[in-house]
Amino acid sequence: MSSSEAVCWSGGERARRYDREVNRRFYRTALARLLAGAPNLHGRGLDLGCGTGFSTEVLVAEQSGVVWQGVDGSAAMLEIARRKPGLGQIDFREARAEALPFADASFDVVVASFSWHWFSEGTGLEVRRVLRPHGWLLASVPVRHLSPARGNRILARELLTMRHRFVPRTSQGFRIADVPHLLPPPVRVAQHQLFVEYERFADGRELLDVLDSRGALAAIFGAEPPTAIVAPAPVDFEWPFAVLHAQI
Ligand SMILES: C[S@@+](CC[C@H](N)C(=O)[O-])C[C@H]1O[C@@H](n2cnc3c(N)ncnc32)[C@H](O)[C@@H]1O
């Protein structure tokens, strides 16, 4: 199985749907939260699960003391990233986070912005392998957190209606208490914080469309996401996520 087949929500046409302005805004804001209070970075850096390069663009602009590379399991996502102005010099590789094509101790920092929840168990060991001694993992992951926003309540109700065939998955988000343990010990946790990003959509259709384009519907519901929801306009939605700065 190739990487692209394995990472199916972000393959083919889905990559083009992902690469839209509302998502660019969201992922850039999320990455700004991840980089706030980050240690002084230098050396070689890996944007792990770089997608179409929203996160890579910010890293290149704001952490220019680091030589960045990008990895993603989706060839279609990478094809778009490679064409972006400003990312022409970046070495992007198609690979899975669980089996990185790099020697031990290759990187001073690995950034995983909204990608770790897709990785399999055991990725922590692989990331630790490619990090140099005292290297950093900067990760932001969605967390399971009840939100009072209308869109969240409607989707929670949808989940309840399918509870008889509900399958728990990491892609649905982490427990906040598990986030400091993404890497196997010993690890020094410098930051572990919860953030909530707020968005407003015109109606239920737009909410489902945007969530679907981010892979969030597949992440939460698996193969049978809702195709329509009844929601008075506008629809508020909250994204609770945890930020981790961990040093090995
Ligand atoms: C929500 S996107 C985030 C992309 C990017 N960091 C950004 O800020 O836009 C998650 C990415 O992780 C990638 N991904 C999912 N599972 C993966 C895996 N096992 N190995 C490598 N990449 C993976 C997907 O292809 C997708 O591009």
The ligand as an SDF file (V2000), in Angstrom:
LIG
                    3D

 27 29  0  0  0  0  0  0  0  0999 V2000
   -5.2660   18.4840    8.8590 C   0  0  0  0  0  0  0  0  0  0  0  0
   -3.8850   18.2390    7.8010 S   0  0  0  0  0  0  0  0  0  0  0  0
   -2.7440   19.3870    8.5220 C   0  0  0  0  0  0  0  0  0  0  0  0
   -1.7560   19.8500    7.4910 C   0  0  0  0  0  0  0  0  0  0  0  0
   -0.8070   20.9760    7.8650 C   0  0  0  0  0  0  0  0  0  0  0  0
   -0.0010   20.6960    9.0410 N   0  0  0  0  0  0  0  0  0  0  0  0
   -1.4840   22.3170    7.9620 C   0  0  0  0  0  0  0  0  0  0  0  0
   -1.2660   23.0320    8.9420 O   0  0  0  0  0  0  0  0  0  0  0  0
   -2.2560   22.6520    7.0360 O   0  0  0  0  0  0  0  0  0  0  0  0
   -3.2110   16.6550    8.3200 C   0  0  0  0  0  0  0  0  0  0  0  0
   -2.2240   16.0690    7.3270 C   0  0  0  0  0  0  0  0  0  0  0  0
   -1.6590   14.8850    7.8930 O   0  0  0  0  0  0  0  0  0  0  0  0
   -1.4310   13.9680    6.8270 C   0  0  0  0  0  0  0  0  0  0  0  0
   -1.3450   12.6050    7.3900 N   0  0  0  0  0  0  0  0  0  0  0  0
   -2.3300   11.8820    7.9420 C   0  0  0  0  0  0  0  0  0  0  0  0
   -1.8610   10.6900    8.3640 N   0  0  0  0  0  0  0  0  0  0  0  0
   -0.5460   10.6700    8.0580 C   0  0  0  0  0  0  0  0  0  0  0  0
    0.5070    9.7290    8.2700 C   0  0  0  0  0  0  0  0  0  0  0  0
    0.2750    8.5730    8.8730 N   0  0  0  0  0  0  0  0  0  0  0  0
    1.7560   10.0500    7.8620 N   0  0  0  0  0  0  0  0  0  0  0  0
    1.9990   11.2430    7.2530 C   0  0  0  0  0  0  0  0  0  0  0  0
    1.0530   12.1710    7.0300 N   0  0  0  0  0  0  0  0  0  0  0  0
   -0.2050   11.8980    7.4300 C   0  0  0  0  0  0  0  0  0  0  0  0
   -2.6200   14.1480    5.8960 C   0  0  0  0  0  0  0  0  0  0  0  0
   -2.3370   13.6990    4.5880 O   0  0  0  0  0  0  0  0  0  0  0  0
   -2.8280   15.6650    5.9830 C   0  0  0  0  0  0  0  0  0  0  0  0
   -2.1460   16.3320    4.9520 O   0  0  0  0  0  0  0  0  0  0  0  0
  1  2  1  0
  2  3  1  0
  2 10  1  0
  3  4  1  0
  4  5  1  0
  5  6  1  0
  5  7  1  0
  7  8  2  0
  7  9  1  0
 10 11  1  0
 11 12  1  0
 11 26  1  0
 12 13  1  0
 13 14  1  0
 13 24  1  0
 14 15  1  0
 14 23  1  0
 15 16  2  0
 16 17  1  0
 17 18  1  0
 17 23  2  0
 18 19  1  0
 18 20  2  0
 20 21  1  0
 21 22  2  0
 22 23  1  0
 24 25  1  0
 24 26  1  0
 26 27  1  0
M  CHG  2   2   1   9  -1
M  END
$$$$
